[in-house]
Amino acid sequence: MTQQEIELTAEQEAVFQEIKHLLTQIRFGSLEVSVHNGQIVQVECREKRRFTKSG
């Protein structure tokens, strides 16, 4: 299988950079990417934080 070169617009590159940034920041949770007509239209980041009960 060969990797196809894809040329991105500046806007698409910015979206991918934002997704990359979010992935480096999240420790536990999920990142949801919504696509409409082949274009990314929304990115949702959900991070879980759990606390232990002391005592």
C-alpha positions, 0 to 999 in steps of 0.5 A, a space after each residue: 500500500 502506498 501513501 498518497 500525497 494530499 495537498 492541504 489548504 491553509 484552513 485545513 492545515 490549521 484544523 489539523 494543527 488544532 486536532 494535533 494540539 488537542 491530542 497532546 493536551 488530553 490525558 484521559 477522555 475523547 476527541 470527536 471530529 464531526 464531518 459534513 460533506 467531506 469537511 471537518 466542521 466541528 471538534 469536541 474534546 471531552 476530558 475525564 477527571 476523577 478524584 479519589 475520596 480521602 478518609 
